[in-house]
Amino acid sequence: MRVGVVGGGFSGLMAAYRMLELGFDVELFEEHGRVGYPPHCTGVVSQETVEGIGRPAKEALEASYEGLIITLDQVKCKLRTREGIAKLNRVGLEEILLREVSRRGTPRLGARVKRVTPQGSLELASGEKISYDIVILAEGVHGKLRAQIGLLHNPTTSLGVNIEIPGSPPWEKGYFKVGFAPAMNGYTWEVPVGDRLVVGALSIDPREAVRAAKKLAGDKKRLRVYGGRVIHGPPLPRARRGRVVVIGDAAGVNKPVTGGGLWPNTVLVNMWAGLIESGLDILEAFDKAYSSIYSRLYKQYKLARAFYEASARERTKLLRFLGSLLERGLCDSLNGRIGYDSHEELFGVILRDPRLLLKAAPLMLRNIDIIKKIIL
Ligand SMILES: Cc1cc2nc3c(=O)[nH]c(=O)nc-3n(C[C@H](O)[C@H](O)[C@H](O)COP(=O)(O)OP(=O)(O)OC[C@H]3O[C@@H](n4cnc5c(N)ncnc54)[C@H](O)[C@@H]3O)c2cc1C
């Protein structure tokens, strides 16, 4: 079976890597002359993601953490996650995946695809036309080819900015920080990696993202500055047209709260590969795997929507509400029990903890408008 992959970002490379392991004949097209460039991603992922990607992620590992310290509306919550968190070298990861894909497949760098049909035909900018049994579209957030096959998508996006500065953190080792001020329309991060810190912010207001990242960097020497558009869902409801499937940022396969794309795409591709191995037809297997990740991401999207698609007043109210919940015991309840990728489990944790539920109930009743938005 011949598989054509459009896009040599994480999602395209990861899909190509798995399809090659299954013995398919894979050709991958990347418009740039190298993979990983321009860099944009911070590369913070769960340990589950590292395991899911396998050897390439272990090779690209830069640091590991037990959890994160969240500062929300003056409340500080030190949260150990159910499994560890890792920082990957993102350019390195794509280079390693490319090396793996090159072993058995055919990566074509500097090759831009300009047209795709639902029947699985690609036309390159050079004029060359090729047909495949299946095309995997992993072209990133712009989604121009996806639109050609009638799969329209208009997710909420923010701008994310990373600044790398020298220094080590004054807080406890093994943790990174997440905060909201000074990016009230998004969030900030401070991630220690050896003798440097990756500080950054994302916001639906691009100027705020730049301002917040600069504020965190202070007057420290800027070693690297990079970033790009981050997707907050919803995921594309249907991600296949004929013989063409869409994955990655192009389909909004991202954790909507943080915009993280590596975990959901790893889950999607691994589940897809597993179903093919169990004997399902490749397209049927995709539909099944996609609908499973879609429903999980859609639950997370409801929480993200209550934040990113709200008015400034509603956003402040949501942050206060979550801050008060953390203060009243949510932080302790979550400690060690919630996964880095499981934002949809947040309210489940409250409902399963009778003591916390008792303390949180009056607050939840006062904020019933927010709860309704997240649940319905
Ligand atoms: C600031 C920032 C921080 C982030 N931090 C994290 C994080 O900590 N953890 C996490 O999990 N995720 C994070 N993300 C999200 C993550 O980076 C993305 O979800 C992921 O990189 C998406 O990969 P992709 O392969 O779908 O798309 P892309 O990485 O955009 O790759 C698409 C590729 O397709 C190529 N292409 C496009 N059109 C064509 C064409 N017509 N022909 C040939 N090639 C084409 C492009 O050149 C590109 O290489 C972050 C994103 C940003 C912007």
The ligand as an SDF file (V2000), in Angstrom:
LIG
                    3D

 53 58  0  0  0  0  0  0  0  0999 V2000
    4.8460   28.6660   20.9720 C   0  0  0  0  0  0  0  0  0  0  0  0
    4.3680   27.2460   20.8760 C   0  0  0  0  0  0  0  0  0  0  0  0
    4.6070   26.3910   21.9310 C   0  0  0  0  0  0  0  0  0  0  0  0
    4.1480   25.0660   21.8760 C   0  0  0  0  0  0  0  0  0  0  0  0
    4.4360   24.2430   22.9160 N   0  0  0  0  0  0  0  0  0  0  0  0
    4.0290   22.9630   22.8890 C   0  0  0  0  0  0  0  0  0  0  0  0
    4.4030   22.0680   23.9270 C   0  0  0  0  0  0  0  0  0  0  0  0
    5.0820   22.4470   24.8720 O   0  0  0  0  0  0  0  0  0  0  0  0
    3.9660   20.7810   23.8420 N   0  0  0  0  0  0  0  0  0  0  0  0
    3.2010   20.3350   22.7940 C   0  0  0  0  0  0  0  0  0  0  0  0
    2.8050   19.1620   22.7760 O   0  0  0  0  0  0  0  0  0  0  0  0
    2.8690   21.1640   21.7750 N   0  0  0  0  0  0  0  0  0  0  0  0
    3.2580   22.4650   21.7940 C   0  0  0  0  0  0  0  0  0  0  0  0
    2.9510   23.2920   20.7550 N   0  0  0  0  0  0  0  0  0  0  0  0
    2.1190   22.7830   19.6520 C   0  0  0  0  0  0  0  0  0  0  0  0
    2.9590   21.9330   18.7120 C   0  0  0  0  0  0  0  0  0  0  0  0
    4.1460   22.5950   18.3940 O   0  0  0  0  0  0  0  0  0  0  0  0
    2.1610   21.6520   17.4330 C   0  0  0  0  0  0  0  0  0  0  0  0
    0.9260   21.0800   17.7870 O   0  0  0  0  0  0  0  0  0  0  0  0
    2.9070   20.6990   16.5020 C   0  0  0  0  0  0  0  0  0  0  0  0
    4.1740   21.1920   16.1730 O   0  0  0  0  0  0  0  0  0  0  0  0
    2.0850   20.5200   15.2250 C   0  0  0  0  0  0  0  0  0  0  0  0
    2.7620   19.7060   14.3460 O   0  0  0  0  0  0  0  0  0  0  0  0
    2.2180   19.5000   12.8640 P   0  0  0  0  0  0  0  0  0  0  0  0
    3.1320   18.5230   12.2500 O   0  0  0  0  0  0  0  0  0  0  0  0
    0.7750   19.1960   12.9050 O   0  0  0  0  0  0  0  0  0  0  0  0
    2.3580   20.9210   12.1900 O   0  0  0  0  0  0  0  0  0  0  0  0
    3.6820   21.7410   11.8310 P   0  0  0  0  0  0  0  0  0  0  0  0
    4.7040   21.5660   12.8750 O   0  0  0  0  0  0  0  0  0  0  0  0
    3.2320   23.1140   11.5120 O   0  0  0  0  0  0  0  0  0  0  0  0
    4.2190   21.0220   10.5260 O   0  0  0  0  0  0  0  0  0  0  0  0
    3.6220   21.1840    9.2760 C   0  0  0  0  0  0  0  0  0  0  0  0
    4.7000   20.9540    8.2420 C   0  0  0  0  0  0  0  0  0  0  0  0
    4.1050   20.8890    6.9540 O   0  0  0  0  0  0  0  0  0  0  0  0
    4.9120   21.5920    6.0400 C   0  0  0  0  0  0  0  0  0  0  0  0
    4.0170   22.0100    4.9490 N   0  0  0  0  0  0  0  0  0  0  0  0
    2.9680   22.8500    5.0160 C   0  0  0  0  0  0  0  0  0  0  0  0
    2.3500   22.9530    3.8350 N   0  0  0  0  0  0  0  0  0  0  0  0
    3.0370   22.1480    2.9800 C   0  0  0  0  0  0  0  0  0  0  0  0
    2.8740   21.8300    1.6110 C   0  0  0  0  0  0  0  0  0  0  0  0
    1.8780   22.3630    0.8830 N   0  0  0  0  0  0  0  0  0  0  0  0
    3.7460   20.9740    1.0480 N   0  0  0  0  0  0  0  0  0  0  0  0
    4.7550   20.4110    1.7850 C   0  0  0  0  0  0  0  0  0  0  0  0
    4.9590   20.6980    3.0920 N   0  0  0  0  0  0  0  0  0  0  0  0
    4.0910   21.5400    3.6850 C   0  0  0  0  0  0  0  0  0  0  0  0
    5.4490   22.7670    6.8670 C   0  0  0  0  0  0  0  0  0  0  0  0
    6.6290   23.3000    6.2910 O   0  0  0  0  0  0  0  0  0  0  0  0
    5.7050   22.1060    8.1960 C   0  0  0  0  0  0  0  0  0  0  0  0
    7.0050   21.5650    8.2910 O   0  0  0  0  0  0  0  0  0  0  0  0
    3.4120   24.6210   20.7630 C   0  0  0  0  0  0  0  0  0  0  0  0
    3.1790   25.4790   19.6830 C   0  0  0  0  0  0  0  0  0  0  0  0
    3.6650   26.7680   19.7360 C   0  0  0  0  0  0  0  0  0  0  0  0
    3.4190   27.6870   18.5790 C   0  0  0  0  0  0  0  0  0  0  0  0
  1  2  1  0
  2  3  1  0
  2 52  2  0
  3  4  2  0
  4  5  1  0
  4 50  1  0
  5  6  2  0
  6  7  1  0
  6 13  1  0
  7  8  2  0
  7  9  1  0
  9 10  1  0
 10 11  2  0
 10 12  1  0
 12 13  2  0
 13 14  1  0
 14 15  1  0
 14 50  1  0
 15 16  1  0
 16 17  1  0
 16 18  1  0
 18 19  1  0
 18 20  1  0
 20 21  1  0
 20 22  1  0
 22 23  1  0
 23 24  1  0
 24 25  2  0
 24 26  1  0
 24 27  1  0
 27 28  1  0
 28 29  2  0
 28 30  1  0
 28 31  1  0
 31 32  1  0
 32 33  1  0
 33 34  1  0
 33 48  1  0
 34 35  1  0
 35 36  1  0
 35 46  1  0
 36 37  1  0
 36 45  1  0
 37 38  2  0
 38 39  1  0
 39 40  1  0
 39 45  2  0
 40 41  1  0
 40 42  2  0
 42 43  1  0
 43 44  2  0
 44 45  1  0
 46 47  1  0
 46 48  1  0
 48 49  1  0
 50 51  2  0
 51 52  1  0
 52 53  1  0
M  END
$$$$
